[in-house]
């Protein structure tokens, strides 16, 4: 399981002209799944995201989590996180979970994250436009 996290002051996902997911302050989370990902990875990552202390405290130090600040998560499926462009000029996505399995894992990940706080999401498998204001900027890569 791979995620790219951005600390945002706002973010939204559009499919066509429709906003399908939107948050104010919180984390924009691009998430991809590998074929070996299971429940333990999902639970670990959901806990990690909500507890990750990357928001500033009153002294300007990264010492608060999304949970601490009353933030939200915007989850966006992103199989291209498993892209391998080490050979040739066209990435290979063979390391990503098959679409049906990835959708099941994504739905379970949304549930696990929503059990801890507010969650918005993109639309699995859709062509999406993702807009965000990256606060900091702060961007992190996590893999489990």
C-alpha positions in Angstrom: 0.0 0.0 0.0 1.4 3.4 -1.0 0.1 6.8 -0.2 1.2 10.3 -1.1 0.0 12.8 1.5 -0.3 16.5 1.2 -1.2 18.8 4.1 -3.8 21.1 2.6 -5.8 24.1 3.5 -8.5 22.9 1.1 -8.9 20.2 -1.6 -11.5 18.9 -3.9 -12.1 16.3 -6.6 -14.2 16.8 -9.7 -15.5 14.3 -12.1 -16.7 16.2 -15.1 -18.4 19.3 -13.8 -19.4 17.7 -10.5 -17.5 18.1 -7.2 -17.6 14.5 -5.8 -15.4 15.1 -2.7 -14.2 18.2 -0.9 -12.5 19.1 2.4 -11.2 22.3 4.1 -8.1 21.8 6.2 -6.7 18.3 6.4 -4.9 15.7 4.3 -5.2 15.0 0.6 -4.3 11.3 0.4 -3.5 9.7 -3.0 -3.7 5.9 -2.4 -2.6 2.9 -4.4 -2.8 -0.8 -3.6 -0.5 -3.7 -4.4 -1.6 -7.3 -4.9 -0.5 -8.4 -1.4 -2.2 -5.7 0.5 -4.7 -6.9 3.2 -6.5 -5.7 6.3 -3.4 -5.1 8.5 -2.0 -2.6 6.0 -5.3 -0.8 5.7 -5.8 -0.5 9.5 -2.1 0.6 10.0 -2.4 3.3 7.3 -5.7 4.7 8.5 -4.3 5.0 12.1 -1.0 6.5 10.8 -2.9 9.1 8.7 -5.1 10.3 11.5 -2.2 10.3 14.0 0.5 11.8 11.8 1.7 15.0 13.5 2.3 17.3 10.6 0.1 20.3 11.5 1.6 23.3 13.4 1.0 23.8 17.1 1.0 27.3 18.8 4.8 27.4 18.5 4.9 26.7 14.8 6.2 23.2 15.3 4.7 20.2 13.5 3.1 18.7 16.5 -0.6 18.3 15.7 -2.4 15.6 13.8 -5.4 15.9 11.5 -7.4 14.5 14.4 -6.1 17.1 16.8 -7.0 20.0 14.6 -10.5 18.7 13.6 -9.3 18.2 10.0 -10.6 15.8 7.4 -9.1 13.4 4.8 -9.8 13.5 1.1 -9.0 10.0 -0.3 -8.3 9.5 -4.0 -7.5 6.2 -5.6 -4.3 6.4 -7.6 -3.0 3.1 -9.1 -0.3 5.1 -10.9 1.6 5.2 -7.5 2.6 1.7 -8.5 3.9 2.8 -11.9 7.4 1.7 -12.9 9.2 3.8 -15.4 12.7 2.4 -14.9 12.7 0.9 -18.4 11.5 2.5 -21.6 9.3 5.6 -21.7 5.9 4.1 -20.9 5.3 3.2 -17.3 4.3 -0.3 -16.4 1.5 -0.8 -13.8 2.0 -4.5 -13.3 2.8 -4.1 -9.6 -0.6 -2.6 -8.8 -3.5 -4.7 -7.5 -6.0 -5.8 -10.2 -8.9 -3.3 -10.5 -11.5 -5.4 -8.7 -9.3 -6.2 -5.8 -8.1 -2.6 -5.6 -11.6 -1.3 -5.5 -12.5 -3.6 -2.6 -9.3 -2.5 -0.7 -10.1 1.1 -1.4 -13.7 0.8 -0.1 -12.4 -0.9 3.0 -9.7 1.8 3.5 -12.4 4.5 3.2 -14.4 2.7 5.9 -11.3 2.4 8.2 -10.5 6.1 7.8 -14.1 7.2 8.3 -14.3 5.3 11.6 -11.8 7.9 13.0 -13.1 11.2 11.5 -14.5 13.1 8.5 -13.6 11.6 5.1 -14.4 12.7 1.6 -13.4 10.7 -1.5 -12.9 10.7 -5.2 -14.6 8.2 -7.4 -12.8 4.9 -7.9 -11.8 4.3 -11.5 -13.0 7.7 -12.8 -11.0 10.4 -14.6 -10.7 13.0 -11.9 -9.5 16.5 -11.6 -7.9 17.0 -8.2 -7.5 20.6 -6.9 -5.6 21.4 -3.7 -3.8 24.2 -1.8 -0.8 22.4 -0.3 -0.1 24.1 3.0 3.6 24.5 3.7 4.1 22.8 1.3 4.2 19.6 3.2 4.1 16.3 1.1 5.0 12.9 2.5 5.2 9.4 1.0 4.2 6.4 3.1 4.4 2.7 2.2 3.4 -0.3 4.1 
